[in-house]
Structure formats: C-alpha cells, structure tokens
Amino acid sequence: MPDPRLSPSGRERMRVLWIVLFAALSMMPLGVWRAAREPGTAVEVVTAFMEAVRDKDLDRAYGFVGTGVPVGPDAVFLHPDAIGDWDLLAVEQAESVAGLPEPVTVTIGTEDGTAEGTFEVDEDDGGYTLRDPFQTVTVSASSYLSLQVNGMTVPAPPQTGWPDWYAGQAQRSVTLLPGVYRFFGGEPVALLGDDEGGVDAAIGVPLPGAETASLQAAVNAYIDGCVEYRLTAPPGCPFATDGQIDTVDRTRAYDPSDVAWTVERYPVAEAVPGTGLYGEPVLLVAFTDPGAITLQGNAEVDRVSAPFTAACRFDGAPLHVLAAPGGGVELAPLGAPVTDSCRGTA
C-alpha cells in the first residue's frame, strides 16, 4: 500500500497550491462586487461623477465624461484646490417621454442653501457618459492682479503693459467643474449645468480693501520712480506740464527744456470708489492734500531762453489701485493722463 504520508517537499507544494487556490477564490467575490458597483444607468453615472468631484478625485470624475476635458490657461481652475465643500443631496431622472432620454437633475447643498441643475447624459451600447458638464464663467474686470476661486489664487500680472492687461480683463473666461464657488471671497455662487450641459455666467467681483499706510507707501514709491524721468510729461505719472508754466515769480514761461522734477512734499493719498472703462467698480487714487513738486529747467520768457523754477502740484487722476496677489497694493496708470499741474500754483 502506498505511504499516505507526504514528504516535506510534497507538503510544501500542497501548501503553495492551497494558498494559490484560496487567493483565487478570494478575488472572485471582489471582482463580482466591483462589476456590480460600476455605474450602469444615467443616474448612477451622474452620481458617480458628482461624488468624484466632491471628493476632488478628478481622474475618476473625468472617466465619466464623454466629451473632451478643457485644457490651457482658461482651464487652470480645473484643480482640486479650486473645489469647495458641498453635499450631494439628490440625483434624479424623470420618466422618458416618447422614448427620448431626459436630462439628469442634480441637487447640491451647503450651509448657505441648495442649488439644482441638469446634465445631459449620452448612452452608447449600454454605457453612459456625461455630455460637457464643465461650467464656463466670465469674470468681470476688476482691481485684482490675480484671480481667486475658492482656495486657489492664480496671479495675472500684465504681460506687455498696463493698457493691454486692462483690455484683456473684460473677457476673462474660466472653466470650472460643477459645484459652489466664491470668487475673491465673495458670496457663494452655484454652478451646476443647464439644459445644454454647461453654463455661461457672468461673475461680479467685489472691490478689494486698501489699507491707508500701504497705499501711501505705494504712492510715494511710484512718485520716486516718476521723478527719475527728465521729461515735461513723464508717462503715467501724477504730474506734468503741457509746455506753459507759471514760474515762482509769476511769469508765464513756454517750451521748457532740460527739465528736472524735485519732490518738496508728497501728496496725501486715499482710495476712492470709481467706475472703470467697462463699467466695473474700481478703486481710484485721490489726493486729499495735493503735495508739492518743483520743476526746474530752461524756458522761453519774452522769447528769450532763461532758467526757471515752477511750483507744481500732484494730480491722482491717472492712478488706479490694484490688489497684488501676495497682499498689499500696486498702482497702475489706467486713468486720464495729467496734462498740466504747473499753472496757477505759485
């Protein structure tokens, strides 16, 4: 009779065989469970997509999108840091009419309230995908040198010059995922699709604050840069002459040359609300004390060139207050240029 006992090597082979067998058996229920959990209806697909967005798992969320995912500068806020906190309250689909698929209705909520929107879902051979669930938002021009969406801030400094930066602000479009957003810490805005599978909204931007000491320091530094110009009308600066000057001895002089500006007393600055070129609220620089600046050089008096000194003043009209990305303020010459601040000041 054969010996029923196994040799040590045989026992080891049997132990490995049982391990492999149990591992295979243990994987079978998990595979079946995963297959059962994969979304199989329009409602389940939308639910899975919204849950993935809420959980900031964007790779999984994009797996339920049948159209392309936006890329490029306009899509920089398709990022986990830009997604706020909200709860998924309901996902429903009405009964189809005449065999046509109905959009899926989604309800989300925060402590500030609830919002509802609909998404189109496409079906292909039993599989379902969302049709363009991304939200396109136009952010109005503002006094910010950045764009802040929930917890994410992206600097937007001027690329070629202040006029080009300002002109580009009017059409700043941003692509977002569905959810609830605060722009620059303002009131919450729910962006949750529409009957076309996307939304196009215009978002207003609140005015930034301008701390007086920071503003005054910025104005003083700006003026210090301006006086370096040996020009009669330094570009973008809060002082200038149009070529006619009242000297300190009350003589009218013309066509100054070889000029130099000297600050005698800085103006006292404050930020005041105003309206920009596109009707947006902006912060403007106003001088509660116009300060004093001296212009010296040569000019014609009675058709003879002679040295002159003129007592001039500052004018804050050209300057807009802009909120810098890291805090503090910057000044930009976006207002009406100064043409004359050297007549009638003696």
C-alpha positions in Angstrom: 0.0 0.0 0.0 1.4 3.4 -0.9 2.5 5.5 2.1 -0.2 8.2 2.5 2.2 10.5 4.2 3.6 13.3 2.2 7.3 14.1 2.0 8.4 17.5 3.2 8.7 18.7 -0.4 5.3 17.4 -1.2 3.7 19.1 1.8 5.3 22.4 0.7 3.9 22.0 -2.8 0.4 21.4 -1.3 0.7 24.4 1.0 1.5 26.6 -2.0 -1.3 25.1 -4.0 -3.8 25.8 -1.3 -2.6 29.4 -1.0 -3.0 30.0 -4.7 -6.4 28.4 -4.6 -7.7 30.5 -1.7 -6.3 33.6 -3.2 -8.1 32.9 -6.5 -11.3 32.2 -4.6 -11.0 35.4 -2.5 -10.6 37.5 -5.6 -13.7 36.3 -7.3 -16.3 38.0 -5.0 -14.3 41.2 -5.1 -14.3 41.2 -8.9 -18.0 40.5 -8.9 -18.6 43.3 -6.3 -16.7 45.8 -8.4 -18.5 45.0 -11.5 -21.8 45.4 -9.7 -20.7 48.7 -8.3 -19.8 50.2 -11.7 -22.5 52.8 -12.8 -25.0 51.1 -15.1 -27.6 53.9 -15.5 -27.6 57.6 -16.3 -28.4 58.4 -12.7 -25.6 56.2 -11.4 -23.1 57.8 -13.8 -24.0 61.3 -12.8 -24.0 60.3 -9.1 -20.5 58.8 -9.5 -19.3 61.8 -11.4 -20.6 64.3 -8.8 -19.2 62.2 -5.9 -15.8 62.1 -7.5 -15.8 65.9 -8.0 -16.9 66.4 -4.4 -14.1 64.1 -3.2 -11.7 66.0 -5.5 -10.8 62.8 -7.4 -10.6 64.4 -10.8 -9.1 61.5 -12.6 -12.1 59.3 -11.7 -14.5 62.2 -12.5 -13.1 62.6 -16.0 -13.6 58.9 -16.6 -17.4 59.6 -16.7 -17.1 62.4 -19.2 -17.8 61.6 -22.8 -16.6 64.9 -24.3 -13.1 66.4 -24.2 -11.7 67.8 -21.0 -10.7 71.5 -21.4 -7.1 72.4 -21.2 -5.0 75.6 -21.4 -5.0 78.9 -19.4 -8.8 79.1 -19.2 -8.9 75.6 -17.5 -6.3 76.3 -14.8 -9.0 76.1 -12.1 -9.9 72.5 -13.0 -7.9 71.7 -9.9 -8.7 70.1 -6.5 -7.7 73.4 -4.8 -10.5 75.3 -6.6 -13.2 72.9 -5.5 -15.2 74.0 -2.5 -17.2 72.0 0.1 -20.8 70.9 -0.7 -23.1 67.9 -0.2 -24.7 65.9 -2.9 -28.4 65.8 -1.9 -30.2 64.2 -4.8 -29.7 62.8 -8.3 -32.9 62.1 -10.3 -34.1 61.5 -13.8 -37.7 62.0 -14.9 -39.6 59.3 -16.9 -38.7 59.5 -20.5 -41.2 61.0 -22.9 -41.7 59.3 -26.3 -38.6 57.2 -25.7 -36.3 60.3 -25.6 -33.8 60.4 -22.7 -34.4 63.0 -20.1 -31.6 65.1 -18.5 -30.5 64.1 -15.1 -31.3 66.6 -12.3 -28.7 67.1 -9.5 -29.3 68.9 -6.2 -26.4 70.0 -4.1 -26.3 72.0 -0.8 -24.2 74.0 1.6 -25.0 75.8 4.8 -25.9 78.8 2.6 -28.7 76.9 0.7 -29.3 74.4 -2.1 -28.9 74.6 -5.9 -30.3 72.4 -8.7 -29.1 71.8 -12.2 -29.4 69.3 -15.0 -26.9 67.4 -17.1 -27.2 65.6 -20.4 -26.1 62.0 -20.5 -25.3 60.1 -23.6 -25.8 56.3 -24.0 -23.7 54.1 -26.2 -24.1 50.3 -26.2 -25.3 50.3 -22.7 -22.7 52.6 -21.3 -23.4 56.2 -20.1 -21.2 59.3 -20.1 -21.9 63.0 -19.3 -22.0 65.5 -22.1 -19.9 68.5 -21.4 -20.5 69.0 -17.6 -18.0 71.9 -17.4 -19.1 75.4 -16.4 -17.8 78.4 -18.3 -17.7 81.6 -16.3 -16.8 85.2 -17.4 -15.3 87.1 -14.5 -15.8 90.9 -14.8 -12.9 93.2 -14.9 -11.6 94.2 -11.5 -9.0 95.8 -9.4 -7.2 92.5 -8.7 -3.9 91.4 -10.2 -4.9 87.7 -9.6 -8.0 85.5 -9.9 -9.1 83.8 -6.7 -11.5 80.9 -6.9 -12.3 79.2 -3.6 -8.9 78.3 -2.1 -6.9 78.7 -5.3 -5.3 82.0 -6.4 -3.6 82.4 -9.8 -1.6 85.6 -10.4 -2.4 87.5 -13.6 0.3 90.2 -14.0 0.4 92.5 -17.1 2.1 90.8 -20.0 3.1 93.7 -22.2 1.8 96.8 -20.5 -1.0 98.1 -18.3 -3.4 99.1 -21.2 -3.1 95.6 -22.7 -3.7 94.0 -19.2 -6.7 96.2 -18.7 -8.2 95.5 -22.1 -7.7 91.7 -21.6 -9.7 91.8 -18.3 -13.0 92.4 -19.9 -13.1 88.9 -21.4 -11.6 86.7 -18.7 -13.2 83.3 -19.1 -12.7 80.5 -16.6 -13.7 76.8 -16.9 -14.9 75.1 -13.7 -16.3 71.8 -12.6 -19.9 71.8 -11.2 -20.0 73.0 -7.6 -20.2 76.0 -5.3 -17.6 78.8 -5.7 -16.6 82.0 -4.0 -14.7 84.5 -6.2 -12.3 86.6 -4.2 -14.1 85.5 -1.0 -17.4 87.0 -2.2 -20.9 85.5 -2.0 -21.2 81.8 -2.9 -22.2 81.0 -6.5 -23.6 77.7 -7.5 -22.5 76.5 -11.0 -24.4 73.3 -11.8 -25.1 73.0 -15.5 -28.2 73.7 -17.6 -30.2 72.0 -20.3 -27.3 72.3 -22.7 -24.9 70.5 -20.4 -22.9 73.6 -19.3 -23.4 77.1 -18.0 -22.1 80.5 -19.1 -22.4 83.0 -16.3 -21.0 86.5 -15.6 -19.5 86.9 -12.1 -19.1 90.3 -10.5 -16.0 90.9 -8.4 -16.1 92.8 -5.1 -13.7 95.8 -4.5 -10.5 95.0 -2.6 -9.6 96.8 0.5 -6.8 99.4 0.5 -5.0 99.9 3.8 -4.1 103.6 4.0 -0.4 103.1 5.1 0.2 100.6 2.3 -1.4 102.9 -0.3 0.6 105.9 0.9 3.9 103.9 0.7 2.9 102.7 -2.8 2.2 106.3 -4.0 5.5 107.6 -2.6 7.4 104.9 -4.3 5.6 105.4 -7.5 6.4 109.2 -7.4 10.0 108.4 -6.7 10.2 106.4 -9.9 8.4 109.2 -11.8 10.9 112.0 -10.9 13.7 110.0 -12.5 12.2 111.0 -15.8 13.7 114.2 -17.1 10.6 114.8 -19.2 7.9 117.5 -19.2 5.2 114.9 -19.1 6.5 111.6 -17.6 4.2 108.8 -18.9 1.7 107.6 -16.4 2.9 110.0 -13.7 0.7 112.2 -11.5 2.3 115.5 -12.6 3.1 117.1 -16.0 3.3 120.3 -17.9 1.9 121.0 -21.3 4.6 123.5 -22.1 3.1 126.6 -20.5 4.4 127.2 -16.9 3.8 129.8 -14.2 7.1 130.4 -12.6 7.6 131.2 -8.9 7.9 134.9 -9.7 4.5 134.7 -11.5 5.9 134.8 -15.0 4.5 132.8 -17.8 7.2 130.6 -19.5 7.0 128.5 -22.6 8.6 125.4 -24.1 10.6 124.1 -21.1 13.7 122.1 -21.8 16.5 120.4 -19.7 13.9 119.9 -17.0 14.2 118.2 -13.6 11.5 117.4 -11.1 12.0 117.6 -7.3 9.5 116.4 -4.7 9.0 119.0 -2.0 6.1 117.3 -0.2 4.4 114.0 -1.1 0.6 114.2 -1.6 -1.7 112.6 0.9 -3.4 109.7 -0.8 -6.7 107.8 -0.3 -8.5 105.2 -2.3 -12.0 106.2 -3.5 -14.5 104.0 -5.4 -14.9 104.8 -9.1 -16.0 103.2 -12.4 -13.7 101.7 -14.9 -13.8 101.6 -18.7 -16.1 98.6 -18.8 -18.4 99.9 -16.1 -16.8 97.8 -13.4 -16.2 99.1 -9.9 -12.6 100.2 -9.4 -10.5 102.0 -6.7 -9.0 105.3 -7.8 -6.3 107.4 -6.1 -7.4 110.7 -4.8 -5.1 113.3 -3.1 -6.6 115.0 0.0 -3.5 117.1 0.0 -2.0 117.8 -3.4 1.5 117.9 -2.1 4.2 120.0 -3.9 6.8 119.3 -6.6 9.2 121.7 -8.2 10.0 121.8 -11.9 13.3 123.5 -13.0 15.0 123.9 -16.3 15.2 126.4 -19.2 12.2 128.0 -20.9 11.3 131.0 -23.1 10.2 134.2 -21.4 9.6 137.1 -23.7 11.2 135.0 -26.5 14.4 134.6 -24.5 15.6 131.3 -23.1 16.3 131.6 -19.4 16.4 129.3 -16.3 13.1 129.0 -14.4 11.6 127.4 -11.3 7.9 126.5 -11.1 6.0 125.3 -8.1 3.8 122.4 -9.2 1.3 120.1 -7.6 0.3 116.4 -7.9 -2.8 115.0 -9.5 -4.0 111.5 -8.7 -6.3 111.2 -11.8 -4.2 108.7 -13.7 -3.8 106.1 -10.9 -5.8 103.1 -10.2 -5.4 101.0 -7.1 -4.8 97.2 -7.7 -4.7 94.4 -5.2 -1.4 92.5 -5.5 -1.6 88.6 -5.4 0.5 88.4 -2.2 -1.3 91.2 -0.4 -0.7 95.0 -0.5 -1.4 97.3 -3.4 0.1 98.3 -6.7 -0.6 101.4 -8.8 -1.4 101.4 -12.5 -1.7 104.4 -14.8 -5.1 103.4 -16.2 -6.9 106.7 -15.7 -6.9 110.0 -17.6 -3.3 111.4 -18.0 -2.3 114.6 -16.4 -1.7 117.4 -18.9 -0.9 120.4 -16.6 -0.1 120.7 -12.9 2.3 123.7 -13.1 0.0 126.6 -13.8 -1.7 128.7 -11.2 0.3 127.2 -8.4 2.7 130.0 -7.5 
